[in-house]
Amino acid sequence: MAYDKLSDYNKQRKSTHYKDEEGEDYLLHINKLLQQDEVAGYKDREEEYPSIFVFGLPRSGTTFMTQLLAHSFDLGYINNFMARFWLAPVTGIRLSKQIFGEKAISTFDSSYAATSDVLDIHEFGYFWRNWLRKDRISDILNSKENEGHIDWEALKKVILNMHHAFGKGWICKNIFGAYHLERFTNLLKKSLFIYIERDPVDNAISILDARKKFYDDPGLWWSTIPMEYHDIKDLPVEEQVAAQVHHLRKYYQQELADLDPGRYLKVSYEEVCSNPAGIVEQIRAHVRTHFDIELMMREQDVLEFKTRTYADRQQERKHFSVLLSRYSTGS
């Protein structure tokens, strides 16, 4: 089933909006009031600190990867409290620091991108959706054509003032930003995009499970859309999911191929699980080499994670393997 508004099918995202008894969105109202005062106080700041952005397919490990970086590096990140102030992020950062101090928590636990602890990481979707103008499916499908309607300099000013509020760089999941990789890397000279990949068959099964979990009808679309959305949205469920995985992987690879290799890193979900310390050191070395910045460590304990696979679901694995192979060969 197809929709136009992203919010119509992205029902799995935890909304940061709240409504009172009259149905008014009071948190949005508060955000708009705070935004006026906050923007007036923004200053023109130099880009002193790095921005590390994580992206990848849905169910590829993006939240887990962001949690690992937030756990490992002494960098700022948006927690569940700060995320309530998506139109006034500096206010959210300052309030969080006043109430909770510099305490950081990464539980490495999440449910389809949502974390439960108030100090755990949040993907900050409303912030990115607002600034990158991603309210409708058509906004994504026309991302490149619509870049001229995004206020890039204002977005840069917000982010640099967030840096100042953190007193350091930051880490954030940025799925919508993946539609504007070149523009982002030109805008923020010290930004690094980390692309995490997962075995495509496991990825497809996990997306299918997400549909079954959140909807009565698994035919309803779930999460990120590729540019071929209108061509695949009416396919049978398994074919639709396989096409989603194939086309998104292909799109991300094409976008990365046009970037300076110093501005991105590719990592695999499987390696992040089996060798998290090695991945963290790889990122640290990359930032040191290409940005001349030494990322300070927050935690240096030994971490071990179990890779989530679907080895016991052989029938589904075979089916998705065939479908993905067809897309890869064009048959």
N, C-alpha and C positions, 0 to 999 in steps of 0.2 A: 504494500500500500504506500502511496506517495503522499507527501505533505509539502507545504511551502515553508511554513515557519519552523525553524530549527527546534523551538521549544515544544512543538507538537509531537515530535518523535523522540526527542532526547529526554524522555521522561525519567530515565534512570539517574539523571544528575540530581543531586540534592540541591534544592533551591535555597538561596540565601535570602529570598524574599519572604516577608511575613505580612499577614493581613489581620486587621482588627475585625471587630464584630460587624462593622459596616462594609467589610470587604475592601477597605483601603489598604494599600501597601505602605505601611508606616515606615518600614526600614528604607524603602526607596525614597520616601519623603525626607527622612533624616539625612540620607546620603546627599540629596540635592541641596539641602540647606548647608551642610558641611562643605560641600564642594565649592560653593561660592566664596567662602572665607579662605579655604585652603588654597585655591588657585591664585587668589590675590596675594598670597604670601610666598608663592614659588619664586625662586631666584634662578638666574641663569648660571648654571654650574658646569664646570669642566667634567669630562668623563674620566674620573680617577679610577673607578673600580670595574671589575668584569661583570658581565651578565651571562649566566649559563642557562640555556634554554633546552628543555628535553621535549622530544616529539617522537612519534611513531604511530603505527596502526593501533586502533582500539584493541585491547587485550594483548598487547605486545610487551607490557612491563613498564610503561611510562611512569606510572605512579610509583612503583617499586624503585625504579631508577632514580627518580627525584628524591625519594626518601633516603636512599643510600647516600646521595650527594649531600643532602641536608645533614645527615648524621655524621658524615666524614669531614666536611669542610667548614671552616669558620666563616660562613657566608650567611646573609640574611635569606629568609624564605617567608612566604605568606602562610600563616597558620590559619586555623579555622575561625579564630577570633578576628584577625585582621581582614579576612575575606568579606566580613559583613560591611566593610567600608570600601567597596569597589570603586565608588566615585570620589572618595577622599582617602586614598591609600596611605598618605603620610600621617593623617590623623589616626588611622587604624594601627600603624606601626608604633607611633608614639604612645597611644593608649595601652597597647599590648606590653610595651616595655615598662610603662609605669605600673601596670597591674601585676604582670608576671615576671618582670625583669628580663634578663637575657636567656632565660631557661628555654631549651630546645628539646623537643621530644619527637623521636621517630620510632614508632612502634613496629614498623614494617608490616602493619596490618591494614588492610583496606578492603572495602566492598565495592567493586566496580568504580574505582577512582575516589570513593568517599572514605575519609578517615573519621574516627569518632572522637579522639582526644582533642580538646580545644587548642592545644599547642602543636598538634600534628599538622602536616602539610596539607594545603588546599590548592587545587589546580587554578583557582582564580579566573574561572571561565567568564563570569560576568564582566570583569575588567577587560579581558581581551575581546570579548564580543562587542562591548561598547566602543572601545577605541578602534578596532579593526572593522567595525561596521558589518558584523556577521549576524544579522537577525533572521535572514531567510536563506533558503537553499540557493536561490538565485544569486545571493551575495557571494556565496562560495564559488559557484560555477563561473561567476564573472569577476573573480578575485583580481586578476591582473588588470582587467579593463577598469575596475573601480578603484585602483590604487590612488588615483588622483583625487578621490573624494575623502581620503583619510588624512587627518591632520598629523602628519608625521613629526613635525617639529614640536607640536604640543605634547605628543606622546613621549618624545625624547625628554622633554622638560620634566614630565611627570616621573619618568623612570629615574632620571638623575637626581631629582629631589627625594625619591624613595631611597636611592643609594645613600644620600646624605643623612636621612633619618635612620637608616640601618647603621651608618658609620662604616659600611663595607659593601662589597658587591652582593649579588643575590642569585638565587637559583629558583627557577620556576618552570613548570610544565607550560608549554606554549604550542598547543595543537593548531590553533587558528593562525599563529605566526608562520607555520610551515607552508602556508599558501603565499608567503611573502618573504622567502628566505633572502633573496638578493637585496631587497629593499631594507630589511632589518640589518643585515651585515654592513650595509653602507651607512645606515643611520647610527648604529652603535659600533664603533670601531673595535671595542673590546668585548664584543659578544661572541659566544661560542655556542653552536647548536650541536646537541648530542642526539643522534638518531639511533634508536634501539630497535633491533629486528628480532623476530621470533620465528621458529620453524613455522612455515606458512600453513601446514596442515593443523598443527596444534592451535595456531592463531585462528583458523577458520572454525574449528570445533568450539573454541572458547567463545567466539562471537555468536555462534548458533546457540550455545548454552545461555548466553546473556539475553538473547531474544526470548527464549523459553522462560527465563526467570522473571523478566519484567513485563512481558505481554501475554495475554491469553492467546494471541495469534502470532506465531513466530514469523509470519509473513510481513509483520510490521518492521520497518527499517530501524536499525539500531546504530547510533553513533556516527562517526565521520563518513563523509561521502566523497567519492572520487568524481572527477570531471565527467565521467561516463554515466553518471547517475541516471539520467533519463533513458539511457539505452538498456540499463540492467534492472531498473526498479520493478519491472513486472515479470521478471524471470521466476521460476520456481525457487523456493527458499534456499536450498543448498547451492544452486547455481548462482543465485544472487550474492550469497556470502562469499563464495569462491571468487566471483568477479570483483567484489569489494576488496578482498585481500590482494588479488592480482593487480588491479588498477591503481590502488593506493601505493603499493610497493613500487610499481613502475613509475608513478608520478614523483614520489619522493626521490627515487634514484636519479631521475632526469633533472630534478631541481638541484640536487647536490652536485651533480656533474658540472654545473655551471658556476659553482662557487670556488673561491680560493680554498685549497685543501687545508689551510691553516684555520679556517673558520668553522670547521665541523669535524666531528668524529663519529664513526659508525661503531656500534658495539652490539653484541648479540646477547639476548636475554639468557641464553644457556650459559655463556661465559660469565656474565654478571653474577649468576647464581653459584657457579663452580669456583670462581676466582674473583670475588668482589674487591679484595685488596689490590690485586693486579690491575683491575679496571680503574680503581681510584687513582693509583699511581700513574697509569697511562694518561689520564685526564690532567693530573697535576703536571706531568712532564710536558704535555701538549701546551698548556697555558703558559708554562715557563718559557718554552721555546718560541712560541708565536706571539706572545703578549708581554714577555719579560716581567711577568707577575708571579710571585711565589704564593700559592694558595696555602694558607695556614690550616692545619688539621684541628678538627674539633675532638674527634675520637680516634684512637689508634688501636682499638681492641680487635681481636680476630673475629671475623663474621663468617658464618656458614649458612647457606640457604639451600633448600631443596628445590630442584627444578620441577615445575609442574608440567607434566606431559600427559598424554592420553593414550599411552601404549596399550591399555586394556580395551580400547574401543576400536578394534581392528576393522570392523565393517565400515564405520564412518571414516576411518583413516584412508582406507582404500578408495572410498567414494570421492573424498575430497582430493586425494592424490590424482585421480583420473581427471577431475574437473579442472584442477589447477594446471595440470599438464596440458590440457586442451587450450587453455588460455595462453600458456607460455609458447606453445607451438603455433597458435593461431588457427587451430583446426576446429 
